[in-house]
Each structure stands twice: as C-alpha cells, then as structure tokens.
Amino acid sequence: MVICGINFSAACKWISNKPTYYEKKMIELIESKKLGNRIYCDSENDKMVYQMLNKDGHSENIEIGLVYNEKEKKTMTYELLFDYIDKFERDVKKLLPLNLNDRDYDFAPRNYNYRMYIYFPDSKDTYMVMKKVVDLRELEFYSFYSEEFFLKEDSHENEIRKIFEENETYPTNDIIY
C-alpha cells in the first residue's frame, strides 16, 4: 500500500478562481445534490473536481474525487469497505453529467473519472480504492479497483479481487492523491 498523509483542513478550495465550463457544471451538480462535503481534498489542498487540460487546452478527462469515512472515522472492516463502495456507486449516479445540454455533450471531456477515497483512522491515511469512468462518447461505464490498495496476497484480498473481476471491475495503477 502507498502511504499518503492527506490534510483535511478548512483550507481546501475549488481548484481555481476561473473554473472551466465543465468544472462549473460539475460543481453546480455537486452542490445541488448536497455532496460538497464528500469531495476529496487532494495533496495540494484542492477539491478534486478538475478538468485535465493538455498544452493545446483540450481535455479528455474531468476528475471527481469522493471521500468516505473522513468524518465517521470508523475502524475499517471488509464489510464497512463494501458498504462504502455501495455508497460510492450511488453517489456516482447522482453526479452523472445530466445537467449538460446536447451542445455541451459535443464538447465535453470524453471521460468523467470518479475516484473513491477512504480514510483509515487506524493508519491515519487515505487511499484511493475505486475508480469509475463514464465515457460520454461510447456511453459506457468502466470500473476499476486500485491494484496498489488490494495488493496483499491473502485469502481475503484474493477473494475480493475475484469478486471485482467477476463483476467487470479491473485493476488500475492510475492513482491520484
């Protein structure tokens, strides 16, 4: 597992004073669904709702991070972990970019990447556990689990990986903190 100390300070802010159109639309959606307190604060104290632009100003991805167990601070069990994964799935459905009009979809980032982070109070660390990708061009969902997080070779982890893959959820090393 990667150890990562994340600061959950009140200084966490939206990524810029001038968000892109698609960042604004996602922030509006987050606020309308009352999920602002669920947005992950990254290693630079930015709320993870940002569009990744290349040098030409084009984008294929918008990143949305959701954090769980940050306030509850419950000792993590496999049962609780799967409860949070279910909650993440429900929250992603609430945050699908359905507030875009037809013209917006033509120019929207292709992929909306929803990342699930969980705070582990025993280690006082936060880990990225899951990633859901919504491909707006293909109108497909893709699910991934953090290979780095589920790396341990024991019967529980092996069973979890088997369950994920039976449910078309595959390993990824695309981790952002």
PyMOL CGO cylinders between C-alpha atoms (Angstrom):
from pymol import cmd
from pymol.cgo import CYLINDER

trace = [
    CYLINDER, 0.00, 0.00, 0.00, 1.10, 3.54, -0.67, 0.3, 1, 1, 1, 1, 1, 1,
    CYLINDER, 1.10, 3.54, -0.67, 1.23, 5.65, 2.45, 0.3, 1, 1, 1, 1, 1, 1,
    CYLINDER, 1.23, 5.65, 2.45, -0.16, 9.08, 1.91, 0.3, 1, 1, 1, 1, 1, 1,
    CYLINDER, -0.16, 9.08, 1.91, -0.83, 11.68, 4.55, 0.3, 1, 1, 1, 1, 1, 1,
    CYLINDER, -0.83, 11.68, 4.55, -3.63, 13.94, 3.37, 0.3, 1, 1, 1, 1, 1, 1,
    CYLINDER, -3.63, 13.94, 3.37, -4.56, 17.13, 5.12, 0.3, 1, 1, 1, 1, 1, 1,
    CYLINDER, -4.56, 17.13, 5.12, -8.30, 17.63, 5.62, 0.3, 1, 1, 1, 1, 1, 1,
    CYLINDER, -8.30, 17.63, 5.62, -8.05, 21.29, 6.51, 0.3, 1, 1, 1, 1, 1, 1,
    CYLINDER, -8.05, 21.29, 6.51, -10.61, 24.01, 6.10, 0.3, 1, 1, 1, 1, 1, 1,
    CYLINDER, -10.61, 24.01, 6.10, -8.18, 25.48, 3.55, 0.3, 1, 1, 1, 1, 1, 1,
    CYLINDER, -8.18, 25.48, 3.55, -9.35, 23.01, 0.92, 0.3, 1, 1, 1, 1, 1, 1,
    CYLINDER, -9.35, 23.01, 0.92, -10.63, 25.03, -2.04, 0.3, 1, 1, 1, 1, 1, 1,
    CYLINDER, -10.63, 25.03, -2.04, -12.01, 24.61, -5.52, 0.3, 1, 1, 1, 1, 1, 1,
    CYLINDER, -12.01, 24.61, -5.52, -9.13, 24.27, -7.95, 0.3, 1, 1, 1, 1, 1, 1,
    CYLINDER, -9.13, 24.27, -7.95, -9.22, 27.78, -9.39, 0.3, 1, 1, 1, 1, 1, 1,
    CYLINDER, -9.22, 27.78, -9.39, -10.99, 31.10, -9.32, 0.3, 1, 1, 1, 1, 1, 1,
    CYLINDER, -10.99, 31.10, -9.32, -11.76, 30.57, -13.01, 0.3, 1, 1, 1, 1, 1, 1,
    CYLINDER, -11.76, 30.57, -13.01, -13.07, 27.03, -13.39, 0.3, 1, 1, 1, 1, 1, 1,
    CYLINDER, -13.07, 27.03, -13.39, -13.71, 25.69, -16.87, 0.3, 1, 1, 1, 1, 1, 1,
    CYLINDER, -13.71, 25.69, -16.87, -17.30, 25.50, -18.05, 0.3, 1, 1, 1, 1, 1, 1,
    CYLINDER, -17.30, 25.50, -18.05, -17.39, 21.75, -17.31, 0.3, 1, 1, 1, 1, 1, 1,
    CYLINDER, -17.39, 21.75, -17.31, -15.86, 22.20, -13.86, 0.3, 1, 1, 1, 1, 1, 1,
    CYLINDER, -15.86, 22.20, -13.86, -18.58, 24.80, -13.12, 0.3, 1, 1, 1, 1, 1, 1,
    CYLINDER, -18.58, 24.80, -13.12, -21.31, 22.44, -14.30, 0.3, 1, 1, 1, 1, 1, 1,
    CYLINDER, -21.31, 22.44, -14.30, -19.95, 19.64, -12.08, 0.3, 1, 1, 1, 1, 1, 1,
    CYLINDER, -19.95, 19.64, -12.08, -19.64, 21.97, -9.07, 0.3, 1, 1, 1, 1, 1, 1,
    CYLINDER, -19.64, 21.97, -9.07, -23.27, 23.07, -9.63, 0.3, 1, 1, 1, 1, 1, 1,
    CYLINDER, -23.27, 23.07, -9.63, -24.33, 19.43, -9.75, 0.3, 1, 1, 1, 1, 1, 1,
    CYLINDER, -24.33, 19.43, -9.75, -22.37, 18.58, -6.59, 0.3, 1, 1, 1, 1, 1, 1,
    CYLINDER, -22.37, 18.58, -6.59, -23.93, 21.49, -4.74, 0.3, 1, 1, 1, 1, 1, 1,
    CYLINDER, -23.93, 21.49, -4.74, -27.46, 20.71, -5.97, 0.3, 1, 1, 1, 1, 1, 1,
    CYLINDER, -27.46, 20.71, -5.97, -27.06, 17.09, -4.77, 0.3, 1, 1, 1, 1, 1, 1,
    CYLINDER, -27.06, 17.09, -4.77, -25.62, 18.32, -1.44, 0.3, 1, 1, 1, 1, 1, 1,
    CYLINDER, -25.62, 18.32, -1.44, -22.42, 16.32, -1.87, 0.3, 1, 1, 1, 1, 1, 1,
    CYLINDER, -22.42, 16.32, -1.87, -19.93, 19.17, -1.34, 0.3, 1, 1, 1, 1, 1, 1,
    CYLINDER, -19.93, 19.17, -1.34, -18.78, 17.70, 1.97, 0.3, 1, 1, 1, 1, 1, 1,
    CYLINDER, -18.78, 17.70, 1.97, -17.99, 14.43, 0.18, 0.3, 1, 1, 1, 1, 1, 1,
    CYLINDER, -17.99, 14.43, 0.18, -15.46, 15.97, -2.26, 0.3, 1, 1, 1, 1, 1, 1,
    CYLINDER, -15.46, 15.97, -2.26, -11.91, 14.77, -1.71, 0.3, 1, 1, 1, 1, 1, 1,
    CYLINDER, -11.91, 14.77, -1.71, -9.23, 17.30, -0.84, 0.3, 1, 1, 1, 1, 1, 1,
    CYLINDER, -9.23, 17.30, -0.84, -6.08, 16.41, -2.78, 0.3, 1, 1, 1, 1, 1, 1,
    CYLINDER, -6.08, 16.41, -2.78, -2.43, 16.70, -1.75, 0.3, 1, 1, 1, 1, 1, 1,
    CYLINDER, -2.43, 16.70, -1.75, -2.38, 20.36, -2.89, 0.3, 1, 1, 1, 1, 1, 1,
    CYLINDER, -2.38, 20.36, -2.89, -5.50, 21.25, -0.83, 0.3, 1, 1, 1, 1, 1, 1,
    CYLINDER, -5.50, 21.25, -0.83, -7.69, 21.45, -3.94, 0.3, 1, 1, 1, 1, 1, 1,
    CYLINDER, -7.69, 21.45, -3.94, -11.15, 19.92, -4.04, 0.3, 1, 1, 1, 1, 1, 1,
    CYLINDER, -11.15, 19.92, -4.04, -10.92, 17.20, -6.65, 0.3, 1, 1, 1, 1, 1, 1,
    CYLINDER, -10.92, 17.20, -6.65, -13.20, 18.50, -9.35, 0.3, 1, 1, 1, 1, 1, 1,
    CYLINDER, -13.20, 18.50, -9.35, -10.92, 19.44, -12.17, 0.3, 1, 1, 1, 1, 1, 1,
    CYLINDER, -10.92, 19.44, -12.17, -10.53, 19.12, -15.86, 0.3, 1, 1, 1, 1, 1, 1,
    CYLINDER, -10.53, 19.12, -15.86, -7.14, 17.89, -17.02, 0.3, 1, 1, 1, 1, 1, 1,
    CYLINDER, -7.14, 17.89, -17.02, -6.10, 20.15, -19.92, 0.3, 1, 1, 1, 1, 1, 1,
    CYLINDER, -6.10, 20.15, -19.92, -3.23, 19.43, -22.30, 0.3, 1, 1, 1, 1, 1, 1,
    CYLINDER, -3.23, 19.43, -22.30, -0.91, 22.09, -23.73, 0.3, 1, 1, 1, 1, 1, 1,
    CYLINDER, -0.91, 22.09, -23.73, -3.41, 22.80, -26.52, 0.3, 1, 1, 1, 1, 1, 1,
    CYLINDER, -3.41, 22.80, -26.52, -6.16, 23.48, -24.00, 0.3, 1, 1, 1, 1, 1, 1,
    CYLINDER, -6.16, 23.48, -24.00, -8.06, 20.31, -24.91, 0.3, 1, 1, 1, 1, 1, 1,
    CYLINDER, -8.06, 20.31, -24.91, -9.25, 17.77, -22.41, 0.3, 1, 1, 1, 1, 1, 1,
    CYLINDER, -9.25, 17.77, -22.41, -10.22, 14.17, -22.44, 0.3, 1, 1, 1, 1, 1, 1,
    CYLINDER, -10.22, 14.17, -22.44, -10.88, 13.87, -18.69, 0.3, 1, 1, 1, 1, 1, 1,
    CYLINDER, -10.88, 13.87, -18.69, -12.55, 15.51, -15.76, 0.3, 1, 1, 1, 1, 1, 1,
    CYLINDER, -12.55, 15.51, -15.76, -11.61, 14.16, -12.34, 0.3, 1, 1, 1, 1, 1, 1,
    CYLINDER, -11.61, 14.16, -12.34, -14.07, 13.97, -9.44, 0.3, 1, 1, 1, 1, 1, 1,
    CYLINDER, -14.07, 13.97, -9.44, -12.87, 12.61, -6.09, 0.3, 1, 1, 1, 1, 1, 1,
    CYLINDER, -12.87, 12.61, -6.09, -15.24, 11.44, -3.36, 0.3, 1, 1, 1, 1, 1, 1,
    CYLINDER, -15.24, 11.44, -3.36, -14.03, 10.61, 0.15, 0.3, 1, 1, 1, 1, 1, 1,
    CYLINDER, -14.03, 10.61, 0.15, -15.64, 8.29, 2.69, 0.3, 1, 1, 1, 1, 1, 1,
    CYLINDER, -15.64, 8.29, 2.69, -15.12, 7.66, 6.42, 0.3, 1, 1, 1, 1, 1, 1,
    CYLINDER, -15.12, 7.66, 6.42, -13.46, 11.06, 6.78, 0.3, 1, 1, 1, 1, 1, 1,
    CYLINDER, -13.46, 11.06, 6.78, -15.88, 12.26, 9.44, 0.3, 1, 1, 1, 1, 1, 1,
    CYLINDER, -15.88, 12.26, 9.44, -17.14, 8.92, 10.77, 0.3, 1, 1, 1, 1, 1, 1,
    CYLINDER, -17.14, 8.92, 10.77, -13.60, 7.64, 11.41, 0.3, 1, 1, 1, 1, 1, 1,
    CYLINDER, -13.60, 7.64, 11.41, -14.82, 4.07, 11.84, 0.3, 1, 1, 1, 1, 1, 1,
    CYLINDER, -14.82, 4.07, 11.84, -12.25, 1.30, 12.09, 0.3, 1, 1, 1, 1, 1, 1,
    CYLINDER, -12.25, 1.30, 12.09, -12.27, -0.27, 8.65, 0.3, 1, 1, 1, 1, 1, 1,
    CYLINDER, -12.27, -0.27, 8.65, -13.57, -3.77, 8.09, 0.3, 1, 1, 1, 1, 1, 1,
    CYLINDER, -13.57, -3.77, 8.09, -14.21, -5.53, 4.79, 0.3, 1, 1, 1, 1, 1, 1,
    CYLINDER, -14.21, -5.53, 4.79, -17.95, -5.25, 5.44, 0.3, 1, 1, 1, 1, 1, 1,
    CYLINDER, -17.95, -5.25, 5.44, -17.69, -1.50, 6.02, 0.3, 1, 1, 1, 1, 1, 1,
    CYLINDER, -17.69, -1.50, 6.02, -15.43, -1.13, 2.97, 0.3, 1, 1, 1, 1, 1, 1,
    CYLINDER, -15.43, -1.13, 2.97, -18.08, -2.74, 0.76, 0.3, 1, 1, 1, 1, 1, 1,
    CYLINDER, -18.08, -2.74, 0.76, -20.79, -0.54, 2.33, 0.3, 1, 1, 1, 1, 1, 1,
    CYLINDER, -20.79, -0.54, 2.33, -18.73, 2.49, 1.31, 0.3, 1, 1, 1, 1, 1, 1,
    CYLINDER, -18.73, 2.49, 1.31, -18.26, 1.07, -2.19, 0.3, 1, 1, 1, 1, 1, 1,
    CYLINDER, -18.26, 1.07, -2.19, -22.07, 0.77, -2.47, 0.3, 1, 1, 1, 1, 1, 1,
    CYLINDER, -22.07, 0.77, -2.47, -22.44, 4.36, -1.26, 0.3, 1, 1, 1, 1, 1, 1,
    CYLINDER, -22.44, 4.36, -1.26, -19.83, 5.48, -3.82, 0.3, 1, 1, 1, 1, 1, 1,
    CYLINDER, -19.83, 5.48, -3.82, -21.79, 3.76, -6.61, 0.3, 1, 1, 1, 1, 1, 1,
    CYLINDER, -21.79, 3.76, -6.61, -24.96, 5.60, -5.55, 0.3, 1, 1, 1, 1, 1, 1,
    CYLINDER, -24.96, 5.60, -5.55, -23.13, 8.94, -5.33, 0.3, 1, 1, 1, 1, 1, 1,
    CYLINDER, -23.13, 8.94, -5.33, -21.63, 8.50, -8.80, 0.3, 1, 1, 1, 1, 1, 1,
    CYLINDER, -21.63, 8.50, -8.80, -25.14, 8.02, -10.21, 0.3, 1, 1, 1, 1, 1, 1,
    CYLINDER, -25.14, 8.02, -10.21, -26.17, 11.31, -8.57, 0.3, 1, 1, 1, 1, 1, 1,
    CYLINDER, -26.17, 11.31, -8.57, -23.21, 13.06, -10.20, 0.3, 1, 1, 1, 1, 1, 1,
    CYLINDER, -23.21, 13.06, -10.20, -23.63, 11.90, -13.78, 0.3, 1, 1, 1, 1, 1, 1,
    CYLINDER, -23.63, 11.90, -13.78, -23.37, 14.99, -16.01, 0.3, 1, 1, 1, 1, 1, 1,
    CYLINDER, -23.37, 14.99, -16.01, -27.06, 15.06, -16.87, 0.3, 1, 1, 1, 1, 1, 1,
    CYLINDER, -27.06, 15.06, -16.87, -27.12, 18.85, -16.41, 0.3, 1, 1, 1, 1, 1, 1,
    CYLINDER, -27.12, 18.85, -16.41, -25.42, 19.33, -19.79, 0.3, 1, 1, 1, 1, 1, 1,
    CYLINDER, -25.42, 19.33, -19.79, -27.40, 20.23, -22.89, 0.3, 1, 1, 1, 1, 1, 1,
    CYLINDER, -27.40, 20.23, -22.89, -26.89, 18.48, -26.26, 0.3, 1, 1, 1, 1, 1, 1,
    CYLINDER, -26.89, 18.48, -26.26, -24.34, 21.05, -27.47, 0.3, 1, 1, 1, 1, 1, 1,
    CYLINDER, -24.34, 21.05, -27.47, -22.42, 20.75, -24.19, 0.3, 1, 1, 1, 1, 1, 1,
    CYLINDER, -22.42, 20.75, -24.19, -22.04, 17.00, -24.72, 0.3, 1, 1, 1, 1, 1, 1,
    CYLINDER, -22.04, 17.00, -24.72, -20.40, 17.61, -28.12, 0.3, 1, 1, 1, 1, 1, 1,
    CYLINDER, -20.40, 17.61, -28.12, -17.52, 19.49, -26.46, 0.3, 1, 1, 1, 1, 1, 1,
    CYLINDER, -17.52, 19.49, -26.46, -17.47, 17.82, -23.04, 0.3, 1, 1, 1, 1, 1, 1,
    CYLINDER, -17.47, 17.82, -23.04, -14.47, 15.87, -21.82, 0.3, 1, 1, 1, 1, 1, 1,
    CYLINDER, -14.47, 15.87, -21.82, -14.79, 12.34, -23.08, 0.3, 1, 1, 1, 1, 1, 1,
    CYLINDER, -14.79, 12.34, -23.08, -14.26, 10.69, -19.69, 0.3, 1, 1, 1, 1, 1, 1,
    CYLINDER, -14.26, 10.69, -19.69, -15.69, 11.60, -16.32, 0.3, 1, 1, 1, 1, 1, 1,
    CYLINDER, -15.69, 11.60, -16.32, -13.43, 9.84, -13.82, 0.3, 1, 1, 1, 1, 1, 1,
    CYLINDER, -13.43, 9.84, -13.82, -14.96, 9.35, -10.38, 0.3, 1, 1, 1, 1, 1, 1,
    CYLINDER, -14.96, 9.35, -10.38, -12.41, 8.33, -7.76, 0.3, 1, 1, 1, 1, 1, 1,
    CYLINDER, -12.41, 8.33, -7.76, -13.25, 6.82, -4.39, 0.3, 1, 1, 1, 1, 1, 1,
    CYLINDER, -13.25, 6.82, -4.39, -11.03, 7.60, -1.41, 0.3, 1, 1, 1, 1, 1, 1,
    CYLINDER, -11.03, 7.60, -1.41, -11.38, 6.10, 2.06, 0.3, 1, 1, 1, 1, 1, 1,
    CYLINDER, -11.38, 6.10, 2.06, -9.87, 7.39, 5.28, 0.3, 1, 1, 1, 1, 1, 1,
    CYLINDER, -9.87, 7.39, 5.28, -8.42, 4.70, 7.54, 0.3, 1, 1, 1, 1, 1, 1,
    CYLINDER, -8.42, 4.70, 7.54, -8.23, 6.02, 11.11, 0.3, 1, 1, 1, 1, 1, 1,
    CYLINDER, -8.23, 6.02, 11.11, -6.00, 3.19, 12.35, 0.3, 1, 1, 1, 1, 1, 1,
    CYLINDER, -6.00, 3.19, 12.35, -3.20, 4.23, 9.99, 0.3, 1, 1, 1, 1, 1, 1,
    CYLINDER, -3.20, 4.23, 9.99, -4.37, 7.87, 9.71, 0.3, 1, 1, 1, 1, 1, 1,
    CYLINDER, -4.37, 7.87, 9.71, -4.08, 7.61, 5.92, 0.3, 1, 1, 1, 1, 1, 1,
    CYLINDER, -4.08, 7.61, 5.92, -6.37, 7.99, 2.95, 0.3, 1, 1, 1, 1, 1, 1,
    CYLINDER, -6.37, 7.99, 2.95, -6.24, 5.62, -0.01, 0.3, 1, 1, 1, 1, 1, 1,
    CYLINDER, -6.24, 5.62, -0.01, -7.78, 5.64, -3.45, 0.3, 1, 1, 1, 1, 1, 1,
    CYLINDER, -7.78, 5.64, -3.45, -9.76, 2.40, -3.59, 0.3, 1, 1, 1, 1, 1, 1,
    CYLINDER, -9.76, 2.40, -3.59, -12.00, 2.55, -6.68, 0.3, 1, 1, 1, 1, 1, 1,
    CYLINDER, -12.00, 2.55, -6.68, -12.39, 4.42, -9.94, 0.3, 1, 1, 1, 1, 1, 1,
    CYLINDER, -12.39, 4.42, -9.94, -15.49, 4.64, -12.15, 0.3, 1, 1, 1, 1, 1, 1,
    CYLINDER, -15.49, 4.64, -12.15, -15.12, 6.01, -15.66, 0.3, 1, 1, 1, 1, 1, 1,
    CYLINDER, -15.12, 6.01, -15.66, -18.08, 7.28, -17.63, 0.3, 1, 1, 1, 1, 1, 1,
    CYLINDER, -18.08, 7.28, -17.63, -17.19, 7.51, -21.32, 0.3, 1, 1, 1, 1, 1, 1,
    CYLINDER, -17.19, 7.51, -21.32, -19.57, 10.09, -22.81, 0.3, 1, 1, 1, 1, 1, 1,
    CYLINDER, -19.57, 10.09, -22.81, -18.70, 9.21, -26.42, 0.3, 1, 1, 1, 1, 1, 1,
    CYLINDER, -18.70, 9.21, -26.42, -19.38, 5.49, -26.08, 0.3, 1, 1, 1, 1, 1, 1,
    CYLINDER, -19.38, 5.49, -26.08, -21.96, 5.93, -23.30, 0.3, 1, 1, 1, 1, 1, 1,
    CYLINDER, -21.96, 5.93, -23.30, -20.19, 3.21, -21.33, 0.3, 1, 1, 1, 1, 1, 1,
    CYLINDER, -20.19, 3.21, -21.33, -19.23, 2.72, -17.68, 0.3, 1, 1, 1, 1, 1, 1,
    CYLINDER, -19.23, 2.72, -17.68, -15.91, 1.19, -16.71, 0.3, 1, 1, 1, 1, 1, 1,
    CYLINDER, -15.91, 1.19, -16.71, -15.00, 0.14, -13.17, 0.3, 1, 1, 1, 1, 1, 1,
    CYLINDER, -15.00, 0.14, -13.17, -11.57, -0.27, -11.66, 0.3, 1, 1, 1, 1, 1, 1,
    CYLINDER, -11.57, -0.27, -11.66, -10.13, -1.14, -8.28, 0.3, 1, 1, 1, 1, 1, 1,
    CYLINDER, -10.13, -1.14, -8.28, -6.79, 0.13, -7.02, 0.3, 1, 1, 1, 1, 1, 1,
    CYLINDER, -6.79, 0.13, -7.02, -4.30, -2.62, -7.69, 0.3, 1, 1, 1, 1, 1, 1,
    CYLINDER, -4.30, -2.62, -7.69, -1.94, -0.94, -5.24, 0.3, 1, 1, 1, 1, 1, 1,
    CYLINDER, -1.94, -0.94, -5.24, -4.55, -0.98, -2.46, 0.3, 1, 1, 1, 1, 1, 1,
    CYLINDER, -4.55, -0.98, -2.46, -5.62, -4.59, -2.98, 0.3, 1, 1, 1, 1, 1, 1,
    CYLINDER, -5.62, -4.59, -2.98, -2.06, -5.83, -3.44, 0.3, 1, 1, 1, 1, 1, 1,
    CYLINDER, -2.06, -5.83, -3.44, -1.78, -8.06, -0.40, 0.3, 1, 1, 1, 1, 1, 1,
    CYLINDER, -1.78, -8.06, -0.40, -1.64, -11.77, -1.14, 0.3, 1, 1, 1, 1, 1, 1,
    CYLINDER, -1.64, -11.77, -1.14, -4.01, -13.34, 1.34, 0.3, 1, 1, 1, 1, 1, 1,
    CYLINDER, -4.01, -13.34, 1.34, -7.30, -15.20, 1.09, 0.3, 1, 1, 1, 1, 1, 1,
    CYLINDER, -7.30, -15.20, 1.09, -9.43, -12.08, 1.75, 0.3, 1, 1, 1, 1, 1, 1,
    CYLINDER, -9.43, -12.08, 1.75, -7.70, -9.92, -0.85, 0.3, 1, 1, 1, 1, 1, 1,
    CYLINDER, -7.70, -9.92, -0.85, -7.67, -12.76, -3.40, 0.3, 1, 1, 1, 1, 1, 1,
    CYLINDER, -7.67, -12.76, -3.40, -11.41, -13.26, -2.88, 0.3, 1, 1, 1, 1, 1, 1,
    CYLINDER, -11.41, -13.26, -2.88, -12.08, -9.52, -3.23, 0.3, 1, 1, 1, 1, 1, 1,
    CYLINDER, -12.08, -9.52, -3.23, -10.11, -9.32, -6.49, 0.3, 1, 1, 1, 1, 1, 1,
    CYLINDER, -10.11, -9.32, -6.49, -12.02, -12.36, -7.78, 0.3, 1, 1, 1, 1, 1, 1,
    CYLINDER, -12.02, -12.36, -7.78, -15.37, -10.72, -6.91, 0.3, 1, 1, 1, 1, 1, 1,
    CYLINDER, -15.37, -10.72, -6.91, -14.32, -7.47, -8.58, 0.3, 1, 1, 1, 1, 1, 1,
    CYLINDER, -14.32, -7.47, -8.58, -13.26, -9.17, -11.78, 0.3, 1, 1, 1, 1, 1, 1,
    CYLINDER, -13.26, -9.17, -11.78, -16.41, -11.33, -11.90, 0.3, 1, 1, 1, 1, 1, 1,
    CYLINDER, -16.41, -11.33, -11.90, -18.28, -8.00, -11.82, 0.3, 1, 1, 1, 1, 1, 1,
    CYLINDER, -18.28, -8.00, -11.82, -16.18, -6.46, -14.62, 0.3, 1, 1, 1, 1, 1, 1,
    CYLINDER, -16.18, -6.46, -14.62, -14.10, -4.33, -12.25, 0.3, 1, 1, 1, 1, 1, 1,
    CYLINDER, -14.10, -4.33, -12.25, -10.44, -4.46, -13.18, 0.3, 1, 1, 1, 1, 1, 1,
    CYLINDER, -10.44, -4.46, -13.18, -7.15, -3.39, -11.59, 0.3, 1, 1, 1, 1, 1, 1,
    CYLINDER, -7.15, -3.39, -11.59, -5.64, 0.04, -12.24, 0.3, 1, 1, 1, 1, 1, 1,
    CYLINDER, -5.64, 0.04, -12.24, -2.50, 1.86, -11.24, 0.3, 1, 1, 1, 1, 1, 1,
    CYLINDER, -2.50, 1.86, -11.24, -3.98, 5.21, -12.29, 0.3, 1, 1, 1, 1, 1, 1,
    CYLINDER, -3.98, 5.21, -12.29, -3.92, 6.73, -8.81, 0.3, 1, 1, 1, 1, 1, 1,
    CYLINDER, -3.92, 6.73, -8.81, -4.12, 10.44, -7.95, 0.3, 1, 1, 1, 1, 1, 1,
    CYLINDER, -4.12, 10.44, -7.95, -3.65, 11.87, -4.46, 0.3, 1, 1, 1, 1, 1, 1,
]
cmd.load_cgo(trace, "trace")
